[in-house]
Amino acid sequence: MEKLFEKSILKNRIILLIIIDIFIIQIASFIGLFLRFDFSIELIPDRYLNWAVNYTVFNTILTIIIFVLCKLYRSVWHFASTTELLNIIIACTFSTICMLIGTRLIKYNMPRSYYVIYFFSMVIMVACIRFFYQIINVIQDQRKRMNAYGMKNIMVVGAGRAGSIIVKELQNSVHLTHQNVCCLVDDNSAIHGKFIRGVKIEGGREKIPELVERYRIDEIIIAMPSAGQESVKRVLKLCNETGCKMRILPGIYQLINGEVSASKLREVQIEDLLGREPIKFDLDIVAGYVTGKVVMVTGGGGSIGSELCRQLAAYKVGQLIIFDIYENNAYDIQQELKRNYPELDLVVLIGSVRNTHRIQTVFEEYKPEIVYHAAAHKHVPLMEESPNEAIKNNVFGTLKTAMAAANNGVKKFVLISTDKAVNPTNIMGASKRMCEMIIQTMAKETAEGKYRTEFTAVRFGNVLGSNGSVVPLFKRQIAEGGPVTVTHPEVIRFFMTIPEAVSLVLQAGAIAKGGEIFVLDMGEPVKILDLAQNLIRLSGFKPDEDIKIEITGLRPGEKLYEEILMAEEGLQDTENKLIHIGKPIDFDEKLFLKQLDELKEMANKDTDEIRKFVQRIVSTYHPQ
């Protein structure tokens, strides 16, 4: 019954439209003569009136047939567009041509201007009837702009296809009735001053601050999916300084897939402001290296470890072994991988890398071919308070895991290191430098034929959103109303997203031959104070007005800046411009191994002299 009712309504609408068109044809025919003879019926010769009346039946029938052929009764006019308008023009053109030929054939020689006026009258009236809904929407939109009280004033940056679609949806959607698109901004000077759906393109990006003030903009939408990352970043920084809420449209693939819509808009993240051009990875190298292999990740529940597990699962490893001391983290990544990769052969084990028997038993039972060693204590201030624990976990945890790997024939062992290992001023950095020295020592023994395992290390800086990163801390402080704590106004750090860092780690591991310390290009350094201010603005507040920024002073072991390479190390390029190889620093491996024995004894005694002894081992370590 419901379908029959809908068909009945549709049929009635078509009949009504045909009746309206019949009237339009008569009116257009009369207007053709009325305008031709100076808006006076008295001046119209009787023969022309008689000819028009005599020809009207044939003309009306023929015109309705043409309208049917041109699909003017099959379109959904509520959503009419330029395609429907073109169909109207084509239909009216054929109708006029047929009238011209027909009247000439039967010697009804009407004035030439009559046909021109008839054509334009037909187009205007037919289009007005069919675009009635759009006309009403435009009128309502103009009323909204004239009475914008309570409305959210919006600026759209980008007046291309994506920007046009966003403007259209914001104006037409019944779910976005409180959105008032005030202006557009685009760097293409050729379109400045023009309009898109009644919204003016005011100028280039340099006018953004001025337009925000003039239109009292509440929100800025960045619709530049085809622009480069650097260009988008510059626009975002400029918009961020205005204090307006910001949303952004994802990349160019959304345009290709035809998915541009307001629902695709997302909040601007700090990664957008710090981001760089998308990094290209050699997927074939990584896939050939890990696919089908038994891979083990220590610290697999942590920030880096869990992302390693996600990407390894995507590469379809033969078996993935997650080893972690923290059961909650391990459980979370286990459940996530089970949901997303139900076919994955997944083993999750709880244990400590400091437990020699446990780690050795795991290697003997599961025989991993590749090991990523991400387990470590990483929080600098906490390790300054507990230096012996940093040594026990980082140094000897790495040594025990590396020895277990070597004794069980692991093919490749990759240590996740840090830029804090370079000229360390804290015990955590010094412990990671010793981890690198362990890897170099083991790699040398492999080269001498003692082991078969290729040992390598990958060093990079801070990752956005990791456990202990300033970004989650700042977000929590902002949510609590502040203050946001920055240790020093001049502190700078290198940043990289977690997926980006892990992808480079996988690629570095794939090309490793053993003994290298791979150094990831971290891009431009970021001032932590700027990072805090940007996050506050992105949260919709003004720095030092709504949310205070408090300078607390450098924490124990913290440096103003981090280095990626030691002064003694050279830098060798690889095929990937973002992965470099540091030249290993020479040291006495035999002496180092003896010193490790003494260090172990001291760490187990929890002595306060641990830092002085570490200085003897790591010559570049200068504690504050």
N, C-alpha and C positions, 0 to 999 in steps of 0.2 A: 504493500500500500504506500509505503513511504517513497519508494522509487517512482511509482505511478504519479504521486503527488508532485515530486520534483520535476518529472517530465512534463506534467501539465503546466507548471509554472514557467518552465523554459519555453514551451510552445506558445503560451500566452504572451511572453515577452517578445518573441520573434514576430508574432502577429502585430503587436503594438508598434514595434519598430518599423515594420513594413507600412503600416497605416501612416506613421509620422513621416516616413520617406515619401509617400505619395503626396502628402501635403507640401513637403519641402520642394518637390519637383514642380508643383503648380506655382508655388511662391517664387521660386527661382526664375521660372519662365516669365512671370509677371514683372519681377524686379528688373529683368533684362531690358524690357521695354520702358519701364517707369524711369530708370536711371538714364537710359539712352535719350529720352525726350524731356530732359531737364526737370524731373520730378513732378511732371504734370500729366494727369490722365487725359485732359482735353487735347493736348498736343499729339497724342498717339494716334496715328492714322487708323481708321476702322479696319483696313485690310490686314494690318499687322495683328490686330486683336483677334480677328476672325481666323487668321492662319494659326496663331498660337493656340486658340481653342480647338480648332479642327485637328491639329497635330498632337494634342496633349495625350489622348488615349494611347496611341501607338508609342509615343515617347515615354510615357509612364511605364507601360509594360516592358519595353525594351530596357529601360534604366533599372528596373527592379531585377530583371534577369541578369544584367551586368553586375549589380550589387551582390547577387547570389554567387555568381562565378568568382567574384573577388573576395568572397568569404566575409562580407560585412555583416552577415547574420550568424556567424559561427564563432566570433571572437568573444572572449571574456572582457567586456569593456571596463569592468572595474579596475583591471590591471593593464589597460591599453597603453601602448608605447609607440615609438616611432614606426615600428613595423605596421601597426594598424593605421597610422596616419598615412603612410605611403600607399597602403591598399585603398584608402579613401580617395587620395589624389588620382591614383590609376583608374579607379572606377568612374570618377567624375570626368576624367579626361576622355575615356571611351564613350561615355554617355554624350558628351559635348560633340565629339567627332561624328558619332552616329546621327545626332540631331542635325549637324551641319550638312552631312551627306544626304540624309533623308529629305530635309526641306528643299535642298537644291534640286533633288531628283523630281519632286512634284511641283517645282516652280514656285515654292514659297520663299521668295528671296528676301529674307529678313536682313536687317542691318548687320554688318560684320561685328560691330561692337556688342551687339546683342548676345552673341555666342560667348564672348569673353566675359561679359558681366554674368551671364548664366553660369559659366564654369566656376568663377570665384564665389558666387552666391551659394552654389551647391556645396562646394568644398567647406566653406565656413559653417553653413548650417548643419550639414551632416557630421562634421567634426565636433561641433559644439554639443550636439545631442549625444554623441558617443563618448566624448571626453568629459561628460558632465561630472563624473565622480572626481576626476583629477582637478577640474576647475574648483569644485567645492573644497578639495583638500588644500589647494593653493590659497584660497580665501581664508580658510581656517588657520593656515600657517602664518599668513600675514597678520591675522588678528592676534595670534600667539606672540608674535614679535612686538606688536604695538602694546600688548598687555603682558609683559614678561615677568610680572611680579610672581614670585614663588617658582619661577622656572629656573632650570639649570642652563646657564649660558655656556655654549660650547664653541671652541675653535677647532677646525680640522686643518692639520698640516699635511699638505699633499693634495693637489687638485687634479690628479690623474684619474684613471678608471676606478681605482680602489677608493679614493676620496669621494668620487661622485656616487658610488654605490652606498658608502656609509652615510652620506648626506641624505640620499633618497630614503634609506631605511629609517634613519632617525626622524625624518619628517612624516613618513607614512605609517610607521608601525603603531598599532593601537596600544602596544605595551610600553612605548617610549614617549608618552604624551607630555612629559614634563621636560623634554629635551629641546632647547632652543638653539639651533645652529646659527650663530651670529656672523661668522666670517670664515673665509678660507685663506690659507697661506701657501704659496708655492714659489720656488726659486726661478721658474720659467717666466721671464719678464714679458714674453709675448702674450700671456694670458692675464696679466695684471689689469684690473679694472673690469674684467668680464664677470659673468655670472654663471653659476651652476645651480639649477633649480631655484633661482631667485636669491641665492647667497653669493655675495660679492667676493671675488678673489682680491684681497686688499694689497698684496705685495709679497716680498720675499721674507725669509726667516728673520732678517734684521729688524722687521717691524713687529715681531712677536711681543716684546715687552710693552710697546706702545699700544698695540691692539688689546692686550689683556686689560690695560687700564681703561681704554676707551669703551670697550664693550662689557667691562666687569665680568671677565671670563672666569667661570668656575672650573671648567675641565678642558683639557687639550687632548685631542685624539690625533695620534701620529699614524697616518695612512700612507706609508712610503715603503711598501713591501719589496719593491725592486731596487731601492737605493742601497748603496754599500754600507757596511757596518760603521765605518768611520764617519760617513755623512750623517747617518742616523744618530750616532753617539753625540756629534756636535749639536744636532737639533735638540736631543734629549737634555743635554746640559743647559742649553739656553732656556728651554721650557721649564726645567727643574728650578731654575733661579727665580721664576715668577711665583712659585709657591702654589700653583694650580695642581689639581689632581690630574694625573696623566694615565692614558691608556694607549696601547699600541697594537697595531695589526701585525700578525706574524709574517713570515717571509714570502718570497715570490711564488713558492709552490702553492700557496693558497689561491693565488690568481690563476695559476695553470689549471688547478683542479676546480675552479669556479666556486670556491668556498668563501669568497669575501662577503662578510656580513657583520653586523654589530655583535652577534653572538660570538664571533671569533676574536673580538677585542679582549685583551688581557691587561692586567695591571703592569705598569713598568717596574721592572726589578732592578736591583743594583747591578746585576750582571749586564744589563743593557747599557748602563752608563760606563762600565769598566771594560765591556767586551771589545773584541777586535774582529777582524775579518775571519769568517769560519775557516777552521783548520781542516786541511785535506789529509786523510790518512790512507795509507796503502793497505786496504782491507785484505787484499790477496795474501800479502806477506804474513799478516797476523793470523788469518784463517788457516793458512798452510802450516803455521807454527803450532797452533793450539788445538785445532779441530781434531776430535777423536782421541785426544791425549788425556791421561790422568793428571789433573792439575790440583795442587794444594795451595790454599791461601791461609797463611797464619794471620791472626787479627782480622779474620774475615767478617766480623760483625761491625768493625769500625767504619769511619767515613770513607777512607780510601779502600779498605779491604772489601766492604760491601759493594762498592761500585765495580771493583775488579771482578767480583763474583757475578754481578749483573752482565757485564760485558762478556765475560768468559762463557756464561750460559748462552748468550746470544750467538756466540761462535760455535756452539754445539760441541763442547768438549766431551770426551768419552765418559769421564767421571769428574765431579767437582767435590773436593774435600775442603770443608770449612773448619778451621781449627781456631778456637777462641776461648779465653778464660771467662769472658762475661756472657752468662747464659741468656740474659735478656736480649742483648744485641744479636747473638747467634740465632735465637728463636725468631726474631723479627725478619732477618734476611732469609731464614729457612722458609717461613710461611710465604714471603713474597715470591721467592723463586718457585715454590710449589704451585702457586697460582699462575704465574706467568710462563713457566716452562715445565708443564706437567710430565713431559717425557725425559726430563733431565735426571741422570743418575747422580743423586745428591747424597752426600754423607756429611753430617754435622757432628763434630766432636768437641767436647769441652775438655780443656786442659791448658797447662801453662808451658810456654817455651822454656821456662826455667827448670822444668822437671825432666831431667835427662832420661829417665826410664820411660816416662810417658811418651815423649817425642820420638824416642828410638822405636818404641813398640808400634806407634802409628806408621812410621816409615816402613817398618818390616812387614806390616800387615797389608797396607794399601799400595805400596810401591809407586808413589807419585813420580811422574816423569819431569814435571815442571813445578817449581815452588816459587811462590811470591811471598816474600817475608815482610809483612806489613805490621806485625805485632811489635808494639813499642810503647813506652811511656813518652808522651809528646808535650805535656804541659810544662812550659818553662818555669814559671814561678813555683809550682808544686814540686818539681824536681830539685829546685834550689833548696827547698826545705827538707827534702829526702834524697840527698845525692847518692847514698849507697843503693837505694832502690832503683835509681836510674841506671846504675852500673850493673846491678844484678839482672835486671830485666832486659835492658837494651844490649849491653855488651855480651853478657854470658848467655842470654836467651838467643842472640844471633849466633854465637859460637856453637852452642849445643845444636841448634837447628841446622846450621851449615855442616857440622860434623856428621849429623844423622843423614843429611842429604848425600854427602860424599860417600859415607860407608854403605849406602843402599843404592848406589848407582843412579841417582837423579841426573837427568841430562842437563838441566839448566836451573840455576838458583839466582833469583833476582831480588836484591835488597832494595826496599823503599827507603831512601835517605832524605835529607833535608838541606836547605841552604844554610841552616843554623850550624851545620858541620864545618862551615868555612870560617876560619879565624874565630872560633867560638869564644863567647864571653860567659857562657852558662854551661852547667854540667850536662844538660840534655844535649846541647850541640856537641860538646866534647865526646859524650858517649856515642853519638851517631858517627862522629869522625872515627872513633875506634872500630865501630861496626864496618865502616868502609875499609879500614886497614885490615880487618879480619878477612873481608872478601878479597882484597888484593893478595893477602898471604895465601889463602886457599887457592886462588887462581894461579899463583906461581907454582904451587905444589901440583896442580893439575897439569900445568905446562911441563913439569919435570916428570910426569908420568905416574905420580902417586895416586891421583884420582882421575875419574872420567867426567866429573861435573864441571860445567862452565859456570863460573861465578861472575856476577856483574852487579853493579849498583846504579840506581837512577835517582838523581838529586833534583828536587824542585822546591819552590817556595810555598807560600800559603795558598790554601784552596778555599774558595768561597763556600760558606755554609758547613764547613767541616766541624767536628767536635772540637771546641776550643777556639774556633775562629771568632774574630771580633764581630762579624755580621750577626750571628744569632744573639750574641750578648747585647749589641746595640738595639736589636729589634725588641728584646725583652725589656730593656731599659726605657725605650720609647713607649711601649705598651703600658708600662707602669707610670708614665708621666714624667720620666726623667729623674735625675740628670743622666745624660750620656757621658760616660767617663772615658777620657782619652789620656793616655799616660804622658804624652809630650806633643806640643803643637808641630814639631818637625819630624816626628816619626814617620818613616816611609816603609812600605812593604811591597813585594811583588805578589800579584794575585793571579789565580787561574781557576777555572771552574773544575769541579771534581771529575765530571765525565771527560773533559778535555785532558786533564792531567793523566787520568787512567788510560785513555786511548794512546797517549804518547808513551806511557810506561809499557804498554803491551807491544807497541811498535819497536821501542828501544830493546825490549827483551828479545824480540824476534830477530833483530839484526846483530845481537851481541855475539861475540866470539869468545869472551872470557877475559876478565881482568879490567874491563872498562869501567869508568865512572861516567855514566851518561848525565848530561846536564841539559835540562829542558829550558827552552827560551820562554821566559815568563812575561815578556812584553815590557811595557813601560811601568816603572814603579808608581805606587799610589800613596798619597799622603793620607794617613789615617784620619786626620782632622777633616779633610775634604770628604772622606768616606762617611764619617759621622754626619756631616752637614747634609750630604746628598740623601742619606737614609731618612733623616728627619723630614726633609722636604717631600720625599716620596711618600711619607706617611701622612702628608697633608698638614704639617706643622712648620713653623718658622724657627730656625735655629736661634737659640739664645733669647727668644721671645716666648714661644709656647713651650719649647723644650730646652732646658739649659744644657750647655756643654761644660763639663768640669775637667780641668787638667789635674791629674792626680800624681804625676811624677813617674819616672821610669821604674818598673818593677825589678826585683832582683834578677840579674842575669840578662836583662833586656837591652838590646842595642837600638840606636836611632835608625839604623838601616841594616839590611841583610845583604850578604854577598853571595854570589852563585859560585864563583871560582876563587881559589886561593891564588895569591900573587905568583906562587911558584908554578902553578899549573898553566899549561898552554891550552889552546882550544882547537880541536879538530872538527871540521864539518862532516856531516853525513848527508845522504841523499835527501833526507827531510831537513829543511832549513831550520826547523824548530827543535831539532835534537842535535846536540853536540857531544863530543867526547873530550873529557879533561885528561890531560897527560898525568899519569899516576906519579905521585911524589915518592921518591926513593926513601926507604927506611930499612933498618936492619930487622928482617923478619924473625930471625932466631932470638934476638934480644927482645923483640916485641912479645913473642910467645912466653918467654921467661917472665917478662913484666906482667903479663896477664895472670900468671900463677900467683904472683905477689898481690896483684890487684884483687883477685878473687878472695884471697885470705883476708885482706883489709876490709873489703865490702861486707863479708860475712861477720866481721867483728863490729860493723856499724861505727867505724871510727870517724872522727871529725877531720882526720888528716887526709881523707880521700882525695880532696881537690888538689893538694900539693903533689900527690903521687900521680894523679892524672896529668898534671902539667909536665911531669918528666916523660910521660908516654906521648902526649900530644903537644908538640912544641909550639903550635900556633894557638893553644888555649891560654887565654889571659882573663882569669875571673875578675869581676869587678869588686 
